[in-house]
Amino acid sequence: MIAVISPAKTLDYKSPLPALAPTRPHFAEEADTLAAAAAGLGEERLSTLMRISPALARLNAERFRDFAIAPERPALFAFAGDVYTGLEARTLEEPAIVFAQDHLRMLSGLYGLLRPLDAMRPYRLEMGTRWAPPGASGGDKLTDWWGDRIARRLAEEVEAEGSGTILNLASQEYWHAVDGKLPAAIRVIAVDFREGDRFVSFHAKKARGAMARWMIEHAITDTDAMRGFDSDGYAFDASESTPTLWRFVR
């Protein structure tokens, strides 16, 4: 089983790192290509495309401009949004991180697909961005530019891992990059987190991270065992679940 989560807009390049060697992202060259193209957009265009303030647009214009010389750190310890608050990567012990390297993946607008220890540079480029440089699959959206490359790579990794199963803990925006492009033989289970009968985005994001942590901390490879997830008061609701959509409620 491989669990898939979204990246985060908030980054952390200051906290201490574990003494584990970083790895090279599979799509490192594609990330360089996208960063170089985005560097030519300018602050105003970035502000419009990303719907961000002028200050954030300036920061990200500088990131893309200096991308080749920017500092790197493992993705698991670079992202710091709500999902990663739930995951609490900095308190994981080394065996759990090593397990995560084989069983956890992060979708990324810039890097496509990241393993936890893949070295990444600071960036902001959301998968739903309505922009893409020419080439590859063409189109005018980032998902068009990526085409089926992310899905093909994820399928290869699931095949190598051996379970044939993906636990989808990603947001709809990021899952769209692979949705409908995976081989039919791969089992995909989406997870829905509820507060009673309500969906609360902030809590759901943290719960996705908490479930990813529960999986890697307990080294779970049996997909059905994930129904036992009970962190933060959540419990599996069999009556509201299907074989491809599991609901957890608290």
C-alpha positions as CSV (number, residue, x, y, z in Angstrom):
1,M,0.0,0.0,0.0
2,I,1.2,3.5,-0.9
3,A,-0.5,6.5,0.8
4,V,-0.7,9.7,-1.2
5,I,-0.9,13.2,0.3
6,S,-0.9,16.8,-0.9
7,P,2.0,19.2,-0.5
8,A,1.7,22.4,1.5
9,K,2.0,26.1,0.8
10,T,3.7,26.7,4.1
11,L,7.4,25.7,4.1
12,D,10.0,25.1,6.8
13,Y,13.7,25.4,5.9
14,K,15.0,26.1,9.4
15,S,14.1,23.2,11.7
16,P,16.7,20.6,12.5
17,L,16.8,17.6,10.2
18,P,17.4,13.9,11.0
19,A,20.7,12.4,10.0
20,L,19.3,10.6,6.9
21,A,20.7,11.0,3.4
22,P,18.3,12.9,1.0
23,T,17.3,11.3,-2.3
24,R,16.9,12.8,-5.8
25,P,13.3,13.4,-7.0
26,H,12.3,11.3,-10.0
27,F,11.1,14.5,-11.8
28,A,14.0,16.7,-10.9
29,E,14.6,17.8,-14.5
30,E,10.9,18.6,-14.9
31,A,11.0,20.7,-11.8
32,D,14.0,22.7,-13.2
33,T,12.1,23.2,-16.5
34,L,9.0,24.5,-14.7
35,A,10.9,26.7,-12.3
36,A,12.8,28.3,-15.2
37,A,9.6,28.9,-17.1
38,A,7.9,30.4,-14.1
39,A,10.9,32.7,-13.5
40,G,9.9,34.5,-16.7
41,L,6.4,35.3,-15.6
42,G,7.2,38.2,-13.3
43,E,5.6,39.3,-10.0
44,E,2.4,40.7,-11.4
45,R,1.6,37.6,-13.5
46,L,2.4,35.3,-10.6
47,S,0.1,37.3,-8.3
48,T,-2.7,36.9,-10.8
49,L,-2.2,33.3,-11.5
50,M,-1.8,32.2,-7.9
51,R,-4.2,34.7,-6.4
52,I,-1.6,35.8,-3.9
53,S,-0.5,39.2,-2.5
54,P,2.2,41.3,-4.1
55,A,4.5,40.4,-1.2
56,L,4.0,36.7,-1.8
57,A,4.4,37.1,-5.5
58,R,7.7,38.9,-5.0
59,L,8.9,36.1,-2.7
60,N,8.0,33.4,-5.2
61,A,9.4,35.3,-8.2
62,E,12.7,35.4,-6.3
63,R,12.4,31.7,-5.5
64,F,12.0,30.8,-9.2
65,R,14.7,33.2,-10.2
66,D,17.2,31.7,-7.8
67,F,15.9,28.1,-8.0
68,A,19.1,26.5,-9.1
69,I,21.1,27.8,-6.1
70,A,18.3,27.5,-3.5
71,P,18.8,25.3,-0.4
72,E,17.4,21.8,-0.4
73,R,15.8,19.6,2.2
74,P,13.8,16.4,2.3
75,A,10.2,17.0,1.3
76,L,8.8,15.4,4.5
77,F,10.6,18.1,6.5
78,A,10.1,21.0,4.1
79,F,6.3,21.1,4.0
80,A,4.6,22.6,7.0
81,G,0.9,23.0,6.3
82,D,-2.2,21.5,8.1
83,V,-1.6,18.0,6.7
84,Y,1.9,18.1,8.0
85,T,0.8,19.3,11.4
86,G,-1.2,16.1,11.7
87,L,1.7,14.1,10.4
88,E,4.2,15.5,12.9
89,A,7.2,14.3,10.9
90,R,9.7,15.8,13.2
91,T,8.8,13.4,16.0
92,L,9.0,10.3,13.8
93,E,11.7,7.8,14.6
94,E,14.1,6.7,11.9
95,P,12.5,3.3,11.2
96,A,9.2,5.1,10.5
97,I,10.9,7.5,8.2
98,V,12.5,4.6,6.3
99,F,9.1,2.9,6.0
100,A,7.6,6.1,4.8
101,Q,10.2,6.3,2.0
102,D,8.6,3.2,0.5
103,H,5.0,3.8,1.4
104,L,4.2,7.5,1.4
105,R,4.2,9.9,-1.6
106,M,3.5,13.6,-2.0
107,L,1.9,15.0,-5.1
108,S,3.5,18.3,-6.2
109,G,2.8,20.9,-8.8
110,L,6.5,21.5,-9.4
111,Y,8.0,18.1,-8.6
112,G,5.2,15.8,-9.7
113,L,5.7,13.1,-7.2
114,L,8.0,13.1,-4.2
115,R,9.2,10.5,-1.7
116,P,9.6,11.7,1.9
117,L,13.4,12.0,1.6
118,D,13.5,13.5,-1.9
119,A,15.4,16.8,-1.7
120,M,13.3,19.8,-2.8
121,R,13.9,23.5,-3.1
122,P,11.4,26.1,-1.8
123,Y,8.6,26.9,-4.2
124,R,4.9,27.6,-4.6
125,L,3.1,26.2,-7.6
126,E,-0.2,24.6,-7.0
127,M,-1.5,21.8,-9.2
128,G,-4.7,23.7,-10.1
129,T,-2.7,26.7,-11.6
130,R,-4.1,27.7,-15.0
131,W,-0.7,28.0,-16.5
132,A,1.9,25.7,-18.1
133,P,4.9,26.2,-20.3
134,P,4.8,24.8,-23.8
135,G,5.6,21.2,-24.4
136,A,4.9,17.7,-23.1
137,S,1.1,17.2,-23.2
138,G,0.4,20.9,-24.1
139,G,-2.7,22.6,-22.8
140,D,-3.0,25.7,-20.7
141,K,-3.1,24.1,-17.2
142,L,-0.4,22.6,-15.1
143,T,-2.2,19.3,-15.1
144,D,-2.2,19.4,-18.9
145,W,1.6,19.9,-18.9
146,W,2.1,16.9,-16.6
147,G,-0.2,14.8,-18.7
148,D,-0.1,11.2,-17.5
149,R,3.5,11.2,-16.3
150,I,2.7,11.5,-12.6
151,A,0.1,8.7,-12.9
152,R,2.5,6.4,-14.8
153,R,5.3,7.0,-12.2
154,L,2.9,6.3,-9.3
155,A,1.7,3.2,-11.0
156,E,5.2,2.0,-11.4
157,E,5.9,2.6,-7.7
158,V,2.8,0.8,-6.6
159,E,3.7,-2.2,-8.8
160,A,7.2,-2.2,-7.3
161,E,5.8,-2.0,-3.8
162,G,3.7,-5.0,-4.5
163,S,0.3,-4.3,-2.9
164,G,-1.5,-2.9,-5.9
165,T,-3.3,-0.4,-3.6
166,I,-3.2,3.4,-3.2
167,L,-4.7,5.1,-0.1
168,N,-5.8,8.5,-1.4
169,L,-5.3,11.1,1.3
170,A,-4.8,13.9,-1.2
171,S,-7.0,16.9,-1.9
172,Q,-9.2,16.8,-5.0
173,E,-7.0,19.5,-6.6
174,Y,-3.9,17.3,-6.4
175,W,-5.6,13.9,-7.0
176,H,-6.9,15.4,-10.3
177,A,-3.4,15.0,-11.6
178,V,-3.7,11.2,-11.6
179,D,-7.4,10.6,-11.5
180,G,-8.6,8.5,-14.4
181,K,-5.0,7.9,-15.6
182,L,-4.1,4.9,-13.4
183,P,-4.3,1.3,-14.6
184,A,-7.6,-0.3,-13.8
185,A,-5.9,-3.0,-11.8
186,I,-4.8,-0.6,-9.1
187,R,-7.1,-0.4,-6.2
188,V,-7.7,3.2,-5.0
189,I,-9.3,3.9,-1.7
190,A,-10.3,7.5,-0.9
191,V,-10.8,8.6,2.7
192,D,-13.5,11.0,3.9
193,F,-13.2,12.5,7.4
194,R,-16.2,14.0,9.1
195,E,-17.1,15.8,12.3
196,G,-20.4,14.2,13.0
197,D,-22.2,14.6,9.7
198,R,-20.1,17.7,8.7
199,F,-17.1,18.1,6.5
200,V,-14.6,20.6,8.0
201,S,-11.7,21.2,5.7
202,F,-9.2,22.2,8.4
203,H,-9.9,19.1,10.5
204,A,-9.9,16.9,7.4
205,K,-6.4,18.1,6.4
206,K,-5.0,17.4,9.8
207,A,-6.7,14.0,9.9
208,R,-5.1,13.0,6.5
209,G,-1.7,13.7,8.0
210,A,-2.6,11.9,11.2
211,M,-3.6,8.8,9.2
212,A,-0.4,8.9,7.1
213,R,1.5,9.0,10.4
214,W,-0.5,6.1,11.9
215,M,0.3,4.0,8.9
216,I,4.0,4.6,8.8
217,E,4.5,4.6,12.6
218,H,2.8,1.2,12.8
219,A,4.4,0.0,9.5
220,I,1.1,-1.1,8.2
221,T,1.1,-2.9,4.8
222,D,-2.3,-4.6,5.1
223,T,-4.8,-2.1,3.6
224,D,-7.8,-3.4,5.5
225,A,-5.9,-2.8,8.8
226,M,-6.1,0.9,8.1
227,R,-9.8,0.7,9.1
228,G,-8.4,0.5,12.7
229,F,-7.2,4.1,12.5
230,D,-8.3,5.8,15.7
231,S,-6.1,8.9,16.3
232,D,-7.8,12.1,17.5
233,G,-11.0,10.3,18.2
234,Y,-11.8,9.2,14.7
235,A,-13.4,5.8,14.0
236,F,-14.3,3.9,10.9
237,D,-17.9,4.2,9.9
238,A,-18.8,0.9,8.1
239,S,-22.4,2.0,7.4
240,E,-21.3,5.0,5.4
241,S,-18.3,3.5,3.7
242,T,-17.9,1.6,0.4
243,P,-15.0,-0.5,-1.0
244,T,-13.5,2.6,-2.6
245,L,-14.5,5.3,-0.1
246,W,-13.9,4.9,3.6
247,R,-15.5,7.3,6.0
248,F,-14.1,8.1,9.4
249,V,-16.1,10.1,11.9
250,R,-15.6,11.7,15.3
